[in-house]
Protein backbone atom coordinates (compact mmCIF):
# COMPACT_ATOMS: atom_id res chain seq x y z
CA UNK A 1 0.00 0.00 0.00
CA UNK A 2 1.31 3.47 -0.92
CA UNK A 3 2.00 5.39 2.28
CA UNK A 4 3.94 8.33 0.84
CA UNK A 5 3.37 11.73 2.52
CA UNK A 6 1.53 13.05 -0.55
CA UNK A 7 -0.89 10.10 -0.66
CA UNK A 8 -1.52 10.34 3.08
CA UNK A 9 -2.16 14.08 2.77
CA UNK A 10 -4.62 13.60 -0.09
CA UNK A 11 -6.41 10.87 1.85
CA UNK A 12 -6.71 13.19 4.86
CA UNK A 13 -8.15 15.93 2.63
CA UNK A 14 -10.81 13.52 1.37
CA UNK A 15 -11.67 12.53 4.93
CA UNK A 16 -11.79 16.11 6.24
CA UNK A 17 -13.95 17.27 3.32
CA UNK A 18 -16.59 14.57 3.83
CA UNK A 19 -18.86 16.51 6.25
CA UNK A 20 -18.85 19.55 3.96
CA UNK A 21 -19.74 17.41 0.95
CA UNK A 22 -22.71 15.92 2.81
CA UNK A 23 -23.89 19.33 4.07
CA UNK A 24 -23.55 20.86 0.60
CA UNK A 25 -25.64 18.10 -0.99
CA UNK A 26 -28.31 18.58 1.67
CA UNK A 27 -28.45 22.34 1.18
CA UNK A 28 -28.54 21.97 -2.61
CA UNK A 29 -31.66 19.83 -2.31
CA UNK A 30 -33.21 22.44 -0.02
CA UNK A 31 -32.35 25.45 -2.19
CA UNK A 32 -33.33 23.71 -5.41
CA UNK A 33 -36.83 23.52 -3.93
CA UNK A 34 -36.84 27.28 -3.34
CA UNK A 35 -36.07 27.41 0.40
CA UNK A 36 -32.91 28.99 1.84
CA UNK A 37 -31.88 27.34 5.10
CA UNK A 38 -29.47 29.75 6.79
CA UNK A 39 -29.48 27.72 10.01
CA UNK A 40 -26.69 25.42 8.81
CA UNK A 41 -24.05 26.65 11.24
CA UNK A 42 -26.30 26.24 14.29
CA UNK A 43 -27.71 22.99 12.93
CA UNK A 44 -24.26 21.48 12.52
CA UNK A 45 -23.28 22.49 16.05
CA UNK A 46 -26.45 21.02 17.54
CA UNK A 47 -26.20 17.83 15.50
CA UNK A 48 -22.49 17.41 16.29
CA UNK A 49 -23.31 17.67 19.99
CA UNK A 50 -26.40 15.46 19.75
CA UNK A 51 -24.65 12.84 17.65
CA UNK A 52 -21.79 12.52 20.12
CA UNK A 53 -24.01 12.51 23.22
CA UNK A 54 -26.38 9.87 21.81
CA UNK A 55 -23.49 7.72 20.61
CA UNK A 56 -21.76 8.08 23.99
CA UNK A 57 -24.84 7.20 26.03
CA UNK A 58 -25.86 4.25 23.83
CA UNK A 59 -22.36 3.19 22.79
CA UNK A 60 -23.71 3.08 19.24
CA UNK A 61 -22.30 5.39 16.57
CA UNK A 62 -25.21 4.82 14.18
CA UNK A 63 -27.79 5.83 16.76
CA UNK A 64 -25.71 8.98 17.19
CA UNK A 65 -26.01 9.71 13.47
CA UNK A 66 -29.74 9.00 13.61
CA UNK A 67 -30.20 11.46 16.49
CA UNK A 68 -28.17 14.09 14.66
CA UNK A 69 -30.24 13.56 11.53
CA UNK A 70 -33.42 14.13 13.56
CA UNK A 71 -32.05 17.42 14.95
CA UNK A 72 -31.11 18.61 11.47
CA UNK A 73 -34.51 17.66 10.06
CA UNK A 74 -36.30 19.43 12.94
CA UNK A 75 -34.37 22.68 12.49
CA UNK A 76 -35.06 22.55 8.75
CA UNK A 77 -38.76 21.90 9.37
CA UNK A 78 -38.94 25.09 11.47
CA UNK A 79 -37.46 27.06 8.56
CA UNK A 80 -39.92 25.53 6.09
CA UNK A 81 -42.94 25.91 8.38
CA UNK A 82 -42.08 29.51 9.20
CA UNK A 83 -41.76 30.37 5.53
CA UNK A 84 -44.62 28.36 4.02
CA UNK A 85 -47.23 28.43 6.77
CA UNK A 86 -46.40 31.59 8.71
CA UNK A 87 -45.12 33.57 5.68
CA UNK A 88 -42.10 34.82 7.61
CA UNK A 89 -38.64 35.54 6.27
CA UNK A 90 -36.62 32.38 5.65
CA UNK A 91 -33.42 34.35 6.20
CA UNK A 92 -34.47 35.73 9.58
CA UNK A 93 -35.67 32.35 10.85
CA UNK A 94 -32.48 30.62 9.72
CA UNK A 95 -30.26 33.26 11.28
CA UNK A 96 -32.09 33.05 14.62
CA UNK A 97 -31.82 29.24 14.57
CA UNK A 98 -28.08 29.55 13.94
CA UNK A 99 -27.66 31.65 17.09
CA UNK A 100 -29.97 29.31 19.03
CA UNK A 101 -28.12 26.20 17.89
CA UNK A 102 -24.76 27.69 18.86
CA UNK A 103 -25.82 28.61 22.40
CA UNK A 104 -28.01 25.55 22.97
CA UNK A 105 -25.29 23.12 21.88
CA UNK A 106 -22.83 24.74 24.31
CA UNK A 107 -25.34 24.55 27.17
CA UNK A 108 -26.65 21.02 26.59
CA UNK A 109 -23.24 19.57 25.77
CA UNK A 110 -21.28 21.10 28.66
CA UNK A 111 -21.15 17.80 30.60
CA UNK A 112 -19.73 15.94 27.60
CA UNK A 113 -16.90 18.31 26.72
CA UNK A 114 -13.57 16.72 25.78
CA UNK A 115 -14.35 13.18 26.88
CA UNK A 116 -13.58 10.08 24.76
CA UNK A 117 -16.42 8.32 23.02
CA UNK A 118 -17.26 5.98 20.14
CA UNK A 119 -15.96 6.70 16.65
CA UNK A 120 -16.73 5.51 13.13
CA UNK A 121 -14.56 2.49 12.45
CA UNK A 122 -12.12 2.41 9.59
CA UNK A 123 -13.14 0.08 6.73
CA UNK A 124 -10.89 -0.43 3.71
CA UNK A 125 -12.66 -1.82 0.65
CA UNK A 126 -11.00 -5.10 -0.39
CA UNK A 127 -9.23 -5.16 -3.77
CA UNK A 128 -10.03 -1.48 -4.47
CA UNK A 129 -7.77 -0.35 -1.62
CA UNK A 130 -4.82 -2.03 -3.35
CA UNK A 131 -5.09 0.05 -6.53
CA UNK A 132 -1.87 2.11 -6.72
CA UNK A 133 -2.28 5.70 -5.46
CA UNK A 134 -6.06 5.82 -6.00
CA UNK A 135 -6.78 2.95 -3.62
CA UNK A 136 -5.16 4.41 -0.49
CA UNK A 137 -6.68 7.84 -1.17
CA UNK A 138 -10.28 6.91 -1.93
CA UNK A 139 -10.89 3.34 -0.74
CA UNK A 140 -8.91 3.10 2.48
CA UNK A 141 -11.37 5.24 4.42
CA UNK A 142 -14.62 4.52 6.30
CA UNK A 143 -18.33 4.13 5.62
CA UNK A 144 -19.13 7.85 6.01
CA UNK A 145 -16.61 8.78 3.32
CA UNK A 146 -18.07 6.17 0.96
CA UNK A 147 -21.55 7.45 1.77
CA UNK A 148 -20.46 10.94 0.68
CA UNK A 149 -19.21 9.58 -2.68
CA UNK A 150 -22.52 7.86 -3.31
CA UNK A 151 -24.55 10.84 -2.09
CA UNK A 152 -22.98 13.18 -4.64
CA UNK A 153 -23.85 10.87 -7.53
CA UNK A 154 -27.35 10.05 -6.24
CA UNK A 155 -28.15 13.74 -5.63
CA UNK A 156 -26.96 14.71 -9.12
CA UNK A 157 -28.83 11.83 -10.77
CA UNK A 158 -32.01 12.55 -8.79
CA UNK A 159 -31.97 16.25 -9.67
CA UNK A 160 -31.18 16.04 -13.36
CA UNK A 161 -32.17 12.59 -14.56
CA UNK A 162 -35.49 11.74 -12.85
CA UNK A 163 -39.09 12.95 -12.93
CA UNK A 164 -39.17 13.59 -9.15
CA UNK A 165 -36.04 15.69 -9.60
CA UNK A 166 -37.76 17.69 -12.32
CA UNK A 167 -40.68 18.37 -9.97
CA UNK A 168 -38.22 19.42 -7.29
CA UNK A 169 -36.48 21.87 -9.61
CA UNK A 170 -39.81 23.25 -10.80
CA UNK A 171 -40.58 24.21 -7.18
CA UNK A 172 -37.43 26.30 -7.05
CA UNK A 173 -37.32 27.61 -10.62
CA UNK A 174 -40.89 27.99 -11.89
CA UNK A 175 -43.35 27.25 -9.09
CA UNK A 176 -46.31 28.73 -10.99
CA UNK A 177 -45.67 26.52 -14.03
CA UNK A 178 -45.08 23.48 -11.82
CA UNK A 179 -48.28 24.10 -9.87
CA UNK A 180 -50.23 24.42 -13.12
CA UNK A 181 -48.97 20.95 -14.07
CA UNK A 182 -50.14 19.46 -10.79
CA UNK A 183 -46.95 19.67 -8.72
CA UNK A 184 -47.53 20.29 -5.01
CA UNK A 185 -45.01 23.11 -4.65
CA UNK A 186 -45.19 23.50 -0.90
CA UNK A 187 -45.10 19.73 -0.40
CA UNK A 188 -41.90 19.62 -2.43
CA UNK A 189 -40.44 22.41 -0.33
CA UNK A 190 -41.33 20.75 2.96
CA UNK A 191 -40.03 17.38 1.80
CA UNK A 192 -36.67 18.47 0.45
CA UNK A 193 -36.02 21.02 3.16
CA UNK A 194 -36.46 18.29 5.78
CA UNK A 195 -34.34 15.80 3.80
CA UNK A 196 -31.67 18.43 3.27
CA UNK A 197 -31.72 19.34 6.94
CA UNK A 198 -31.34 15.67 7.88
CA UNK A 199 -28.23 15.46 5.70
CA UNK A 200 -26.83 18.59 7.36
CA UNK A 201 -27.40 16.81 10.67
CA UNK A 202 -25.38 13.84 9.41
CA UNK A 203 -22.64 16.27 8.41
CA UNK A 204 -22.54 17.73 11.92
CA UNK A 205 -22.26 14.29 13.52
CA UNK A 206 -19.51 13.41 11.04
CA UNK A 207 -17.29 15.96 12.75
CA UNK A 208 -17.78 14.76 16.33
CA UNK A 209 -17.80 11.05 15.47
CA UNK A 210 -15.38 10.90 12.55
CA UNK A 211 -13.18 14.00 12.15
CA UNK A 212 -12.71 15.97 15.39
CA UNK A 213 -13.56 13.11 17.69
CA UNK A 214 -15.56 14.16 20.75
CA UNK A 215 -17.48 17.30 21.62
CA UNK A 216 -16.29 20.79 22.51
CA UNK A 217 -18.10 24.12 22.39
CA UNK A 218 -17.95 25.62 18.90
CA UNK A 219 -16.65 22.37 17.39
CA UNK A 220 -18.02 23.08 13.89
CA UNK A 221 -18.50 26.84 14.18
CA UNK A 222 -18.10 28.51 10.79
CA UNK A 223 -18.40 25.36 8.69
CA UNK A 224 -22.12 25.88 8.09
CA UNK A 225 -21.40 29.24 6.51
CA UNK A 226 -18.66 27.66 4.41
CA UNK A 227 -21.15 25.01 3.20
CA UNK A 228 -23.56 27.77 2.16
CA UNK A 229 -20.77 29.53 0.27
CA UNK A 230 -19.78 26.30 -1.47
CA UNK A 231 -23.38 25.80 -2.63
CA UNK A 232 -23.14 29.16 -4.43
CA UNK A 233 -19.62 28.47 -5.69
CA UNK A 234 -20.84 25.12 -6.98
CA UNK A 235 -23.72 26.65 -8.89
CA UNK A 236 -26.24 24.48 -7.02
CA UNK A 237 -24.67 21.37 -8.58
CA UNK A 238 -23.62 18.44 -6.34
CA UNK A 239 -20.56 17.62 -8.44
CA UNK A 240 -19.25 21.18 -8.48
CA UNK A 241 -20.12 21.47 -4.82
CA UNK A 242 -17.97 18.41 -4.10
CA UNK A 243 -15.01 20.05 -5.84
CA UNK A 244 -15.61 23.20 -3.79
CA UNK A 245 -15.53 21.19 -0.56
CA UNK A 246 -12.33 19.44 -1.63
CA UNK A 247 -10.77 22.80 -2.53
CA UNK A 248 -11.57 24.11 0.93
CA UNK A 249 -10.15 20.95 2.50
CA UNK A 250 -6.97 21.33 0.44
CA UNK A 251 -6.48 24.93 1.54
CA UNK A 252 -6.96 23.87 5.18
CA UNK A 253 -4.26 21.24 4.68
CA UNK A 254 -2.03 23.86 3.06
CA UNK A 255 -2.54 26.17 6.03
CA UNK A 256 -1.52 23.37 8.41
CA UNK A 257 1.61 22.64 6.35
CA UNK A 258 2.60 26.32 6.29
CA UNK A 259 2.15 26.57 10.06
CA UNK A 260 4.69 23.79 10.54
CA UNK A 261 7.07 25.20 7.94
CA UNK A 262 7.00 28.80 9.21
CA UNK A 263 6.41 28.60 12.97
CA UNK A 264 7.46 32.21 13.44
CA UNK A 265 4.40 33.44 11.50
CA UNK A 266 1.15 33.94 13.41
CA UNK A 267 -1.22 30.96 13.31
CA UNK A 268 -4.10 33.35 12.63
CA UNK A 269 -2.60 34.33 9.27
CA UNK A 270 -2.49 30.73 8.04
CA UNK A 271 -5.93 29.85 9.43
CA UNK A 272 -7.39 32.75 7.43
CA UNK A 273 -6.14 31.37 4.09
CA UNK A 274 -9.13 29.05 3.35
CA UNK A 275 -11.65 31.76 4.24
CA UNK A 276 -9.91 34.42 2.14
CA UNK A 277 -9.66 32.04 -0.81
CA UNK A 278 -13.35 31.19 -0.57
CA UNK A 279 -14.30 34.88 -0.54
CA UNK A 280 -12.08 35.57 -3.58
CA UNK A 281 -13.58 32.66 -5.50
CA UNK A 282 -17.12 33.84 -4.73
CA UNK A 283 -16.25 37.34 -5.89
CA UNK A 284 -14.83 35.99 -9.13
CA UNK A 285 -17.73 33.68 -9.97
CA UNK A 286 -20.20 36.41 -9.03
CA UNK A 287 -18.65 38.97 -11.38
CA UNK A 288 -18.23 39.18 -15.16
CA UNK A 289 -14.86 37.44 -14.87
CA UNK A 290 -16.36 34.10 -15.89
CA UNK A 291 -17.99 35.70 -18.94
CA UNK A 292 -14.60 37.03 -20.04
CA UNK A 293 -12.99 33.63 -19.59
CA UNK A 294 -15.70 32.00 -21.69
CA UNK A 295 -15.42 34.70 -24.39
CA UNK A 296 -11.66 34.36 -24.89
CA UNK A 297 -11.67 30.55 -24.72
CA UNK A 298 -11.49 28.46 -27.95
CA UNK A 299 -14.89 27.79 -29.47
CA UNK A 300 -14.68 24.08 -28.73
CA UNK A 301 -14.30 24.85 -25.01
CA UNK A 302 -16.88 27.60 -24.64
CA UNK A 303 -19.92 25.40 -24.09
CA UNK A 304 -18.24 23.08 -21.53
CA UNK A 305 -16.81 26.12 -19.72
CA UNK A 306 -20.17 27.83 -19.72
CA UNK A 307 -21.82 24.76 -18.22
CA UNK A 308 -19.11 24.46 -15.58
CA UNK A 309 -18.51 28.12 -14.69
CA UNK A 310 -21.93 29.69 -15.21
CA UNK A 311 -23.86 30.24 -11.99
CA UNK A 312 -27.64 30.31 -12.26
CA UNK A 313 -29.48 30.16 -8.92
CA UNK A 314 -33.03 28.80 -8.76
CA UNK A 315 -35.24 31.65 -9.95
CA UNK A 316 -37.73 31.41 -7.07
CA UNK A 317 -35.10 30.91 -4.37
CA UNK A 318 -36.17 32.49 -1.09
CA UNK A 319 -39.68 33.32 -2.29
CA UNK A 320 -43.02 32.25 -0.80
CA UNK A 321 -45.54 30.47 -3.00
CA UNK A 322 -49.24 30.59 -2.17
CA UNK A 323 -51.21 27.63 -3.50
CA UNK A 324 -54.74 28.83 -4.32
N, C-alpha and C positions, 0 to 999 in steps of 0.2 A: 504494500500500500504506500502511495506517495505521501510522505510526511514533511515535504519541504516547507519552509516558512511561508512562501507565497501561497501554496495550496491551503495550508492551515489558516492563513489570513482570509482567503476568499471563502473558505467554509464558515469561518466565524461571521463574516459579513452576511452570508445567506441566513445563518441562524438569527443574528441580531435584527435582520430586516423582516423576519417572519411576522411579528405582531403588526407592524405597519402595513404589510401587504394585506393581512386579514381585515384590518380596520378600513383600509382604503376600499377594498371590495364591498364591504358592508355599506360604507357611505355612498359609494357609486350607485348601488341599488336604491338607496333612499333618495338621492338627489335626482336620479333618472325618473323617479315617480313624481317629482315636483316639490318634495319637502327638503328643506335644509335643516339638518340636525347639528346645531352648533354646540351641543352638550358633550361632544366627544371627549374633551379633556377630563371633565368631571366623571363621565361614564367610565372611562378607562381607569381612573383612580379608584372609583367605587368597585368596579369589577375585579381589579387587581387585588384589592383588599378582601372582597367577598370570596374570590376564588381561593386565595391562600387560607383564609379562616375556615372555610368549609372543608377544604382538603386536609387541613391540619386536624380538625375535630373528628373527621370521619376516616382519616388515613386513606383517603381515596382521591387521587388526582382528578379523575373524570367527574366525580361529583362536584369537585371544585369548579371545573369548567362549566358544568351544568348550572351551578349557582350563579356564576359570573354572567353566563348567557342570559339568565332570567333577569338580572339587574340591568343589563344593557337593553333588553327588550322592554322592560318597564320604563326606563328613562325615555326611550324612543317613543313609546306609546303616549307618554305625557306630552311630548312635542307634537305628535300627530293629533291627539285629541284637542289640545289647546288651539291648534291651527284650524282643524276641520270643523270641530263642533263649536268651539267657543269663539272662533274667528279672531284669535289674538295673533300677535306677531310671532312667527316661528323663531326669528332671531333673538327676540327678547326672552322667550321661554328657554331656548337653548343656552343662552348666556347665563341666566339665573341658575339653571340646572348644573352648569359647569362649576359655578361658585359653590352651590350646595354640595355637589359630589366631592369637591376638594375638601371642604370643611368636615363633611359627614364621614368621609373615609378616614380622616385623621382622628376623629373622635371615637368612632366605632372600632378602629383597628389599633388603638393605643396599647392594648394589653397583648398584642401579637407582634409588636415591633422587634425586628432583628432576632427572631428565634428560628431555629432550623425546622424544616417541615418537608413534606413529600415533594418530589420533583418528577417531571416527565422523564421516563427512562429512555436512554439512547437505544436506537434500533437501526442497525445497518441492514440495507436490503441485500440479500444474498445475490451473488453474481454481479449485479449492477455496481456494487461498491468496489469491485475489483477493476473496473474500467479505468485505464490510466488517466490521471488528472481529474476527469469529470466525475468518476466514481466517488473519490474522497470528498469532493466539494459538494455534490448534490445528493448522494445516496448513502452517505455515512452520517446521517443526522438522526432525527426522531420523528414520531408520528405527526406532531404539530407542523413541522416543516413540510412534510409530504402533503399534509392537508392544505397548506397554503398553495403549493403547486397546483393541486387539483382544483382548488377554489377559483384561482385565476381563470383557468380554462373553462370551468363550468359557468362562471359568471359571464364571461365573454360569449360563450355559446348560447346561454339562456337569453341574453340581451339581444343578440344580433342574428340568431339562427332559429328562433322558435316563435310560435304564435303568442304564447304567454309573454314572451319578451317584447313583442311588438305592442301588446296591450299596455305593458308597463311603460314603454317609451312614449306611447300616446298620452299617458297621464301626465308626463312631464313636458312633452313638446307641444301637443295639440289636444288639450283636454276637451275642448268643445267638439272637435271632429271625432274623437274617440267616444265621447258620450253619445253622439248622434248615431254611432255604429253599435251601440249597446254595451260599451265598456263601462263598468262601474268605477268611475274615476276615484272617488274617495275610498272605495274598497281597496283599489290598487295601492293607494297612498298609505292607508293603514297597514296593509299586509307587508309591503316592502320596507316601510319605515321600521316596523317591528323586527323583521328578519335582519335588516341592516344593523339595527341596534343590538340584536343578539350576537351578530358577528363582531361588533365592536367590543362587546363584553368578553368574547373569547380572546380577542386581542389583548385586552387588559390582563386577563388571567395568564396569558402567555408570558407576560413579563414576570409576574411573581412566582410562577410555577416552572418557568423554562429558561428565562434570560437572567433577570436579576433576582435570584432565588430568595424568597422570603418577602416580608412586608416591611416597609418603612414609609413614614409620611412623605408625600410628594413623589412616590416611586416612579410614576409615569408622567409627572407634570410636564406639560409642553408637547408631549408626543401626540395628543389629540389635535392640537392646532397644526402640527406638522402633517398629520394625516389629511386634514382638510385642505392644506396647501397642495399636497401631492395629488389630490383629486382634481384640482384645477390644473396643475401642471400636466397631469395625465389626460386632460381633455375628456374626463368622464369615461375613460376606457380602462378596463381592468389590466390589459397588457401594458399599456403605457404607465399606468399607475404602479405596476410592479417594478418597472424600470426606475421610476421615481423613488420608490422605497429603497431599492438597491443602491441608487446613487447617494441617497442620504446616509445609508449604512456605510458606504465606502468612504464618505467624507468624515464620518465619525471615527472610522478606523484610521484614516489619515491623521486626524487630530490627535489620536492616542499615540501614534508613531512619532509625530513631531514633538509631543510632550516629552517622550523618552529621549529623543535625539537632542533637543534643546532645552534642558532642564532650567536654564537661567531665565527663559521667557515665561511670562505669567501664564498660568493654566487657563485663565479666563480668555486670553487671546485665542488659544487653540480651540477651546470649547465653542467659541463663537463662529468658527469656520463653517460648520454645516448650516447654521441658521442664516448666515450672510449669503452663502451660495444659493440657498433655497429662495431667498428674497430676490437675488439677482436673476435667477432663472424665471421666476414669476413675472418680474418686470419685463424681461425679454419676450416671453411668450405672450404677454399682454399688450405688447406694443406692435408697431408695424415692422419690427425687425424680421419676423418670420416671413412676412410678405416680400420683403427685399431678398431674403435668402431664396425663396421660391422663384422669384422673378429672374435672378441671375443664374439659377441652376440650369443645366442642360435640359432640353425638352423632355428627354426620356425619363428624367428624374423628377420633373415637376409634380406630376400627379401623385407618385408615392410620397414625396415630401409634403405635399399639401395634406394628404390623408394623415400623415404622422405628426406634422407640426401644427396644423390648423386646430384652433380651440373653438368649439361651438357648444356653449352650455345649453341645457334643456331650456326651451323658450319660455316655459311657464314655471321655471324654478322659483320657489319662494312665494308663489301666488296662491290665493284661495279660490277653490272652484265650488260654486253652489249648484247642486243638482236639483233642478226644478221637477 
